[in-house]
Amino acid sequence: MRKISLAAAVLVAAATLAGTGTASATSTTPTLEGVPHFDHVVVLTEENESASATFAAGSPAVYLNSLRSKGVFLPNYYGTGHVSLDNYIAMVSGQPIQPLSASDCSTVSLWTCVQPQAALSSGRNLADQLEGAGLSWKSYQDGTSTPCFHGPYVAGDTSPDPYQGHSTTGAKNYADRHNPFIYFPDVIENTTRCDAHQRPFTELSADLAAGSLPAFSFITPDTCNDGHDDPCAGQSLGGLKAADAWLQTNLPTLLSYLAANNGLLVLNFDEGSTPSGPAQLATPTDFGCATCASLGAGGRTGAILISPRLPQGATVSTSYDHHSLLRSIEDSFGIAEHLNLAGAATAMTDAFAGTAP
């Protein structure tokens, strides 16, 4: 993963809820900031592609581009950092870039990497908000075979995390840095909670068949299927072609379920190839971080919002980023609290204009 030099500073325990069987919010959920309520919101994150490549004429992501006709295309959606981990953490907590997350924690243990997340807002994250609102959630991780899969997590451990998408054993193409919720102590240190909510991607099809998709889902394809590796290990296929093939195989059933059950799919990328973007935050000191990087530093990636309730085939050029996404998820579920930098971000009000009741 690309790295940049960033100067950055630097447990709320929630009730354990099963990932399935918890009722979604009802139609009485209040609408906030013009973001409509959806019973199911799914975020599926791909890797390392700029909008100028992914959505260009002649892009190898043919299936992905066909999905633009099923909702709203956001050409000016930006990453917030310029490695993986800082972007994933931003999507589920609004936390600013920190020294370790800005390096993908590539040289430290998982335990060492997790500790700074507790320092900001007591480590509060989207999972805490959802459970506090009585909403179910799961993180479906491709390339894993057991619940709450992650690298060794031992207090004081100094060995680098072996699960970075290039392991020689176990989940070879799974990367901890693409699995955001395990970076919060109140998730990874609560085995019961982690087991209930961090699930192998192979379980998604059974949840769809059973009608038990949670209110919020985060899906991470492995480092071949998300387009990160090019080529994939032992293959000639990689990059956008590999990601597109995986999407074409795995999305139709999910999209049908969401269409029938008031659902929304957000298909985005963690970062682009050019570290630039509109800074939405002029005074990061307001968040207790004297030298935090400005927003939008992850480059322009583009994103697609997919739902039959949205204006089909629309393009909205307003600039958004991962913090905007978090704010809008909170809004959709009627959660007025906006975590960390989500409180300074632009809600996706324009993107949802014209949404059908």
Secondary structure as the mmCIF struct_conf table of DSSP 4:
data_model
#
loop_
_struct_conf.conf_type_id
_struct_conf.id
_struct_conf.beg_label_comp_id
_struct_conf.beg_label_asym_id
_struct_conf.beg_label_seq_id
_struct_conf.end_label_comp_id
_struct_conf.end_label_asym_id
_struct_conf.end_label_seq_id
BEND BEND1 GLY A 19 GLY A 21
HELX_LH_PP_P HELX_LH_PP_P1 THR A 22 ALA A 25
TURN_TY1_P TURN_TY1_P1 SER A 27 THR A 28
BEND BEND2 THR A 29 THR A 29
HELX_LH_PP_P HELX_LH_PP_P2 PRO A 30 THR A 31
STRN STRN1 LEU A 32 LEU A 32
TURN_TY1_P TURN_TY1_P2 GLU A 33 GLY A 34
STRN STRN2 VAL A 35 VAL A 35
HELX_LH_PP_P HELX_LH_PP_P3 PRO A 36 HIS A 37
BEND BEND3 ASP A 39 ASP A 39
STRN STRN3 HIS A 40 GLU A 46
BEND BEND4 ASN A 48 ASN A 48
HELX_RH_AL_P HELX_RH_AL_P1 ALA A 51 THR A 54
TURN_TY1_P TURN_TY1_P3 PHE A 55 PHE A 55
BEND BEND5 ALA A 56 ALA A 56
TURN_TY1_P TURN_TY1_P4 ALA A 57 GLY A 58
BEND BEND6 PRO A 60 PRO A 60
HELX_RH_AL_P HELX_RH_AL_P2 VAL A 62 SER A 66
HELX_RH_3T_P HELX_RH_3T_P1 LEU A 67 LYS A 70
STRN STRN4 GLY A 71 LEU A 74
TURN_TY1_P TURN_TY1_P5 PRO A 75 ASN A 76
STRN STRN5 TYR A 77 TYR A 78
BEND BEND7 THR A 80 VAL A 83
HELX_RH_AL_P HELX_RH_AL_P3 SER A 84 SER A 93
HELX_LH_PP_P HELX_LH_PP_P4 GLN A 95 ILE A 97
TURN_TY1_P TURN_TY1_P6 PRO A 99 LEU A 100
HELX_RH_3T_P HELX_RH_3T_P2 SER A 101 SER A 103
TURN_TY1_P TURN_TY1_P7 ASP A 104 THR A 107
BEND BEND8 VAL A 108 VAL A 108
HELX_RH_AL_P HELX_RH_AL_P4 LEU A 110 VAL A 114
HELX_RH_3T_P HELX_RH_3T_P3 GLN A 115 ALA A 118
TURN_TY1_P TURN_TY1_P8 ALA A 119 ALA A 119
BEND BEND9 LEU A 120 LEU A 120
HELX_RH_3T_P HELX_RH_3T_P4 SER A 121 GLY A 123
HELX_RH_AL_P HELX_RH_AL_P5 LEU A 126 GLY A 132
TURN_TY1_P TURN_TY1_P9 ALA A 133 GLY A 134
STRN STRN6 TRP A 137 GLN A 141
TURN_TY1_P TURN_TY1_P10 ASP A 142 GLY A 143
BEND BEND10 THR A 146 THR A 146
TURN_TY1_P TURN_TY1_P11 PRO A 147 CYS A 148
BEND BEND11 GLY A 151 GLY A 151
TURN_TY1_P TURN_TY1_P12 ALA A 155 GLY A 156
BEND BEND12 SER A 159 SER A 159
HELX_LH_PP_P HELX_LH_PP_P5 PRO A 160 ASP A 161
BEND BEND13 PRO A 162 PRO A 162
STRN STRN7 GLN A 164 GLN A 164
BEND BEND14 GLY A 165 GLY A 165
BEND BEND15 THR A 168 ALA A 171
TURN_TY1_P TURN_TY1_P13 LYS A 172 ASN A 173
STRN STRN8 ALA A 175 ALA A 175
HELX_RH_3T_P HELX_RH_3T_P5 ASP A 176 HIS A 178
HELX_RH_3T_P HELX_RH_3T_P6 PRO A 180 TYR A 183
BEND BEND16 PHE A 184 PHE A 184
HELX_RH_AL_P HELX_RH_AL_P6 PRO A 185 ILE A 188
TURN_TY1_P TURN_TY1_P14 GLU A 189 GLU A 189
HELX_RH_AL_P HELX_RH_AL_P7 THR A 191 HIS A 197
STRN STRN9 GLN A 198 PRO A 200
HELX_RH_3T_P HELX_RH_3T_P7 PHE A 201 GLU A 203
HELX_RH_AL_P HELX_RH_AL_P8 LEU A 204 ALA A 209
TURN_TY1_P TURN_TY1_P15 ALA A 210 GLY A 211
BEND BEND17 ALA A 215 ALA A 215
STRN STRN10 PHE A 216 THR A 220
TURN_TY1_P TURN_TY1_P16 THR A 223 ASP A 226
BEND BEND18 GLY A 227 GLY A 227
BEND BEND19 ASP A 229 PRO A 231
HELX_LH_PP_P HELX_LH_PP_P6 CYS A 232 CYS A 232
TURN_TY1_P TURN_TY1_P17 ALA A 233 GLY A 234
BEND BEND20 SER A 236 SER A 236
HELX_RH_AL_P HELX_RH_AL_P9 GLY A 239 ALA A 260
TURN_TY1_P TURN_TY1_P18 ASN A 261 ASN A 262
STRN STRN11 GLY A 263 PHE A 269
BEND BEND21 ASP A 270 ASP A 270
BEND BEND22 SER A 273 THR A 274
BEND BEND23 ALA A 282 ALA A 282
HELX_RH_3T_P HELX_RH_3T_P8 PRO A 284 PHE A 287
TURN_TY1_P TURN_TY1_P19 GLY A 288 GLY A 288
TURN_TY1_P TURN_TY1_P20 ALA A 290 THR A 291
HELX_LH_PP_P HELX_LH_PP_P7 CYS A 292 SER A 294
TURN_TY1_P TURN_TY1_P21 LEU A 295 GLY A 298
STRN STRN12 ARG A 300 ARG A 300
STRN STRN13 ALA A 303 ILE A 306
TURN_TY1_P TURN_TY1_P22 PRO A 308 ARG A 309
BEND BEND24 LEU A 310 LEU A 310
HELX_LH_PP_P HELX_LH_PP_P8 PRO A 311 PRO A 311
TURN_TY1_P TURN_TY1_P23 GLN A 312 GLY A 313
STRN STRN14 ALA A 314 THR A 315
STRN STRN15 TYR A 320 ASP A 321
HELX_RH_AL_P HELX_RH_AL_P10 HIS A 322 SER A 332
TURN_TY1_P TURN_TY1_P24 PHE A 333 GLY A 334
HELX_RH_3T_P HELX_RH_3T_P9 ASN A 340 GLY A 343
TURN_TY1_P TURN_TY1_P25 ALA A 344 ALA A 344
BEND BEND25 ALA A 345 ALA A 345
HELX_LH_PP_P HELX_LH_PP_P9 THR A 346 ALA A 347
BEND BEND26 MET A 348 MET A 348
TURN_TY1_P TURN_TY1_P26 THR A 349 THR A 349
HELX_RH_3T_P HELX_RH_3T_P10 ASP A 350 PHE A 352
TURN_TY1_P TURN_TY1_P27 ALA A 353 GLY A 354
#
